[in-house]
Amino acid sequence: MVQKPVLPTRNVLEDQIVWGRSPIRLDLAGGWTDTPPYCIENGGQVVNVAVDLNGQPPIHVFGRISETPRIVLRSIDLGIDEVITTYEELCSYAKLGSGFAIARAALALAGFEHRFHAGNAYADLATQLKAELGGGIELSMVCAIPKGSGLGTSSILASTLLGTISELCGLGWTRDDIFQRTTALEQMLTSGGGWQDQVGGFTPGLKIIETSPGQLQTPLVRNLPVGWLAEPDRQNCMLLYYTGLTRVARDILGEIVRGLFLNSTSRLSIIREIGTNAYYVADAVQRASWTDFCEAIRRSWVLNQLLDSGTNPAPVQQVIDPVADYLSACKLLGAGGGGYMLMLAKDESAARRIRRTLDANPSNTLSRFVELGISRTGFQVTRS
């Protein structure tokens, strides 16, 4: 991104608010093929679907220009805020775990760090904000999802921030620009990761996403038919259950990537099978075959467990066991180990039994069902 510097300029009226919001993604098949170094050497192929939760896109970013030349960041869900007045404060984004590391890195990429700025350097941040925007920036964020959910929250928040800031500061970034900058942002944060999360949440509906081998990963998104899954007899059989357990993806990511760099033949073989299974899911969707769709999702879960034995710890299996007879397939979303689980019931009657069983005997005080709806819009940005 240093090779593509930008020049932020005010793109809103004095009283306007820019509002960006995104669904999250459910990874159905192919996860891990989107992760370097595998995708750089082999390309990647992933099938995922963008969904709203409880009738709403769960990730929101609000941006406005304020009178005072400073940056104010607020997290409504975390109940914290931060005021940034210097370049040094803004550029401390590499401290992973900070409540606003993602937002600071996004602002840096938007030209508020010298190396990403296309114009002359300013003496201080306040001078730049005053000269280019006529004031400061206020960003307020809401992530209505627990941390460690397995739904790609961090990457989708990053792309939502970049899309909102692009609109606020007149950067004119395209969808592909935001994909590339989200990847760069994750590298800046040293959190690593693949490309499927931001693509899955930013783009609408059900899709297969592919890249070719090479250092520059440019995802090609092909939408798959989704209407048949939205019909009541199918949608009612797709259940999203929060296990109340969390596992930080960075931990498992480091372990798997280490194995890839060491050319672990067993892990490479499994990831190749994971990629092939993405095509099985896409084929089942195109034929509107619920039976084959469930079988391919079941295979995703089996392959993920073969890749990492910690994917399905005992507390997760204790969620599955009481309802196993009613399931055609299930899988934890994301890296596994906790977070949200997708359950595919054998029929609507089985779905009702799954709900009754787990509602009556929750695995812990946090576990619950969450209503999902397929997003037909993906990322949206509007202004007041």
ABEGO torsion letter per residue (X at the ends): XAABBBBBBBABBAABBBBBBBBBBBBABGBGAABOAAAAAAEBBBBBBBBBBGGBBABBBBBBBBABBBBBBBBAAAGBBBBBABAAAAAAAABBGBAAAAAAAAAAAAGABAAABABBBBABAAAAAAAAAGEBBBBBBBBBBBBGAGAGAAAAAAAAAAAAAAAAAGAGBBAAAAAAAAAAAAAAAGAEEBAAAAAAAABBEBBBBBBBBEABBBBBBBBBBAAAAABAAAAAABBBBBAGBBBBAAAAAAAAAAAAAAGBAAAAAAAAAAAAAAAAAAAAAAAGBAAAAAAAAAAAAAAAAAABAAABBAAAAAAAAAAAAABABBBBBEAEGEEBBBBBBABAAAAAAAAAAAAABBABAABBBBBBBBBAAEBBBBBX
